[in-house]
Amino acid sequence: MSEEREESLSLHAVKSRLSRGRERPEPLDAVRTAFQRDRDRIIHSKSFRRLKHKTQVFIAPLGDHYVTRLTHTLEVSQIARTISRALNLNEDLTEAIALGHDLGHTPFGHVGEDILDELYHGGFRHNEQSLRVVDLLEKDGHGLNLTWEVRDGIVNHSKSGVAVLGDDWGEVNTLEGEVVKISDMVAYINHDIGDAIRAEILTERDLPLEAVRVLGLSHSQRINTLVSDIIQSSWDVRTCDIIIERPAIKMSPQVLAAADILRDFLFERVYNPRSAGEESRRAEEVVRFLYRYFNEHDDKMPVEYRLYSDATDRRVVDYIAGMTDQYALRLAEELKG
């Protein structure tokens, strides 16, 4: 019944019955589509629960209202579902990708990611780690066995350090994945402004006037402007005509320029100066210490991590990346003590 409802979606939407499937084939569910099952598996995973104790930008903040990886993920899901529904795409696929896109993120936000990328010879990218989580690390080495489309959206969502929709933006293989990718940007450039104001790093008057004039001054105004513009600019996704070529999820030139201005402003004023803060320096020290300690004392890691790789440094990366901020801080203090 659920799959039959998908037949009214846009011809550009991904239907569950046309999914490329799972690595390990499974019988169909009597109630849920394949993408609904993926969503449920992600929500019930341990990695998803840990997101509530992982920092987005500000490390181990004292206030109760700072954004965490979990609240960020929920905001991305809400924005992406709104856009997908308006464009008549597969909302279940969109939701599953959104809920799983940051499962592999490190503790301490991008500070943790940058340090692991520096230390580990194979490099570290949180989108690749998110895929590793759902493919292998969850369920004691069995993974979640998600569909190809959800996995593709998870691993291809990242676009750190590049202009919005620029040449280096990268490509996802479904429109639903594109929706999540652009919704991730819409979410973070807005809630990170709120956190920066809360931390007294910025005031609303500091925001670039050329961006404010287009997008609006308040959080809700900016979100509404961006989401509405994406829907209007991507309207041809809704067409039910014969597919000639796949349309794109995009913005109008004016709104895109304003979004890039705001994003560049945040990198200059909020993201890049993070290394100057005491909390950031402490986070760097903790990650470096844990990486060095567990590479020298492999037997001190939980035994299940031996199932995931034959290489000690790869096991250490998996262990540290899965930690929450408070667990990493507490563990480092215990081991040093």
N, C-alpha and C positions, 0 to 999 in steps of 0.2 A: 504494500500500500504506500509506504514512504517513497519507494523508488518511482512509483507511478506519478506521484505529485511532482517529481522533478521534470517530467516531460513538458511542463508548461514553462520551464525556464528558457532563457535566451539560448539560441543555437551556439553561442560562444561559451556558455557555461559547461562545466564538467559534470556529466551525469555519473552517478555511482555505478550504474550497470556497465559503463564504458571505462571504468578505472583500469589502469594497467596492473592492478592487483597488488598482492602482498608477496614477500619473499617466500613465506610459507603459506600455501593456500589454505583457506578456511571455509567451512560451509557458511552459507548466507544466514543472517539473523532474521527471525520472523517479524521483528518489530522495527529494528533500526537499519539504516543504510550503512554502508561501509564507512563513510565519513563520520557519521554519528557515533559509530563504535570507536573510531580513532579519537574523537573528541573525549569520549567518556574514559578511555584508557589513559589519556594524558591527564585529565583532571584527578584521577585516582592514583596517579604515580607519586612516588616519594619525591622525585625531583620537583614536581609542581608544588608540593606542600612547602618545600624548602625555600621557594621564591619569596615567601613572606618575610624571611629574615636575611635577604640579600639586598644590598644597597643599590640604588639606581645611580646617583651621582655623589651625594653627600654621605660620607662614611660614618656608620654608627651614630647617626644624629640623635640628640636627646629629645627632640620634639616628636609628638605622636602623628603629625600630619605630613611628614616627608614621604615622598614617593619611594616605594620599594619595587623590586622586580615583579612582585605579584600584582600590585596595584597598577603598575605600568602595563603588564600583560592584559589585565582586565580592561583597561582603557583602550588599548590597541584592538582588542576583540570587539568592544562596543562600537568603535569608529568603523572598523572594517565590516562588521555585520550591517551597519546602517548603509554603507556605500554599496555593498553587494546586494542587499535587498532592493535598493533603488534601481540598480542596474540589472536586476533579474538574474543575477548569478547564483551559484550554489552557496547559500549562506552556511550550510553545515561544513563544507570543505573550508571555507574562509575561517570559520570559528576554530576548527581543529588546528589549522596552520598558526593562527594567532596565539592560541593557548600554548602551543609547543615551541614557539620560535626562540624563546630565551631559556629553555630548560638547561642548557649547558653553560650558562654564564657563571663567571667566577664570583667569589666573594669580593667585596670592596669595589664593585662597579668596574669601570674601565681601567682603573689603576691595577686591579688584580689581573685583568686580561693582558695589559701591556707588560707586566712583569713576567708572567708565565710565557708570553710570546718571546721575551728576551732570553729567558733561562732555558727553555726547552729547544733542543736542536731542530725539532720538526716544526717549530712555530706553533702558535696557538691562535685560533679564531673561534669566538663563542658560537657562531652558527655551525661550524664543523663539529664542535663539541656537542651541541644540541642534537645533531644527527647521531653522533656516537651514543648519546644517552638513550635515545629511543630505539636505536638498532641493537645495542649491546648491553649497556650498563644497567638499565632497568630490569627488574625481575631476575636478579642474580645471574646475569649473563645471557638471558633469553631475549631481552628487549621487548618492545611492545608490538612488533610485527605490524607496523602501520602501512597504509597504502602508499604507493609510489608518489601520488600527487601531494599528499601531506608531507612526506619526506622531502620532496623537491622544494616545496614552499618554505620549509624550515631551513634547509641548508642554503638557499639562495636569497634569504631575506636581508642579509647584512649589506650595508653600504656605507660603513663608517668612513668619515673623512672625505666624502665626495659630494659634489653639488647635487641638489635635488633633481632627479631625472636627467642628470648630465651624461656625458659619453661613458663615464666609468660606473654608471648606476648599476650595471649588470642586468641579467635577464632571468625571469622566472618562467616556467613552462606552462603556467595556467594564469588566466586573468584573476582568479581568486588569490593566487600567490602575489600577483602584482598589487592587488588591493591591500593585502596585509603589509607589504613592503612600504607602500606610501602612507598607510595608516600609522605605522611605527614612527615615521618621521613626524606626522601631524601630532601624535601623542607626545613625543619627547620634547619637541621644541616649545610646546605649550606648558606641560607640567614642570619642566626644568626651569622655566621662567618663574613659576610660582615658588619652587624650592629656593631659587637664588634670592628672591625677594624675602622669603621667610628667613633665610640665613643672613640677611642684610648685606649681601654682596651687590645686589642691584636694587633700584627702585623703578617703579613704572615709568618715571620720567627719563630713565636712562635708555629705554628702548628706542631703536632707530625710528625716527619720525616717518621716513619713507615707507617703512613696513607697517607701522601703526595706522597710517592713513588708509592703507589698502585692506589690512586684515582686521583692524579694530584694536582697541586698547585692553579690553578685558579678556580673560581666558575663554569665556563662553563665546564672545564675539569672534575671536580668532578661530576657534574650532568650527563654529558654524560657517564662517566664510570659506575656510579651506575645504570642509566636507562638501558644502553646496557647490563650490567651484569644480571639485573633482567629479561630482556626479554630472553636472551640466557639460563639462568639457569631454567627458567619456560617454556621452549619451548614446553614441552609435553602437555601444556594446549591447544595447537593448534590442537592436534590430532583429527581426525574424525573417529577413530576406536570405537569399542564398549566400553562403559564406564565400567571399572572394579572398579576403585576407583578414587576419586577426586584428581587431582594433586594439587600442592601447588605453591603459589607465593613465590619465594625464591631467594637467592643470592649464588654465589660460595663461598666456605670457605674463600678464600683469601680476597675477597672484603668485605664479611661480617665481618671478623676480623678487617679490616681497618675502616669500618663504625662504629663499636663498639668503637674502639680507639678514633675516632674523637668525637663521642657522649659523651664518658666519659670525654674527655678533656673539652668539652663545659660545662658539668655539674660542673666540678671542677673550671673552670676559669671564666665562664660567668653566669650560672644560679644560683648556690648556693650562691655566694658572694653578691647577689643582695640586701640582707637585710642591707648591710653596707652603701648603698647609701642614700643620702638625699631624692631623689625622691621616693625611695621605702618606706622609713619611713613615708613620707607624705601620700603616697597611703594607707599604713596600717592604719594610723590614720583616714583617710577619710572613709574607709570602716567600721572601728569599730564605728566611730561616727554615720554614717548613719544607721547602724544596730541597735544601741542602741536607737537613736532618734525615728525611725519609729516603733520600738517595743513599745515605750512609747507613741507615737502619731500616732496611726494607722489611724486616720481620716485625716491625712495630706497627705496620699498617694493618687494617682489618684483613682477615684471611681471604675474603671474597675477591679482593682486588687482584689476587694472583690468577684468577680465572680470565681476566680481561686482556692480558698481554704478557708476553715473555720478557719484555724489556722493563727494567726497573723504573727508568725515567718516565716511560709512558704510564705506568701504574701510578706513579707519584702525581702526575698531572691530572689523571682521572680523580684521584682522591682529593686533591686540593680544590679543583674546579667544582666539586660537589659540595664543598663546605659552605656553611652560612658565615656571615661576618663574625657573629659572636662565638661560634664554635671555633673558628680559626684563631681568634684572639685568645680564647680560653685555652685551647690546646697548646699554642705557642708558649703561654705563660707556664703551663704545667710542665712542658718538656724542658724549658729553660730552668725551672725550679729544681 
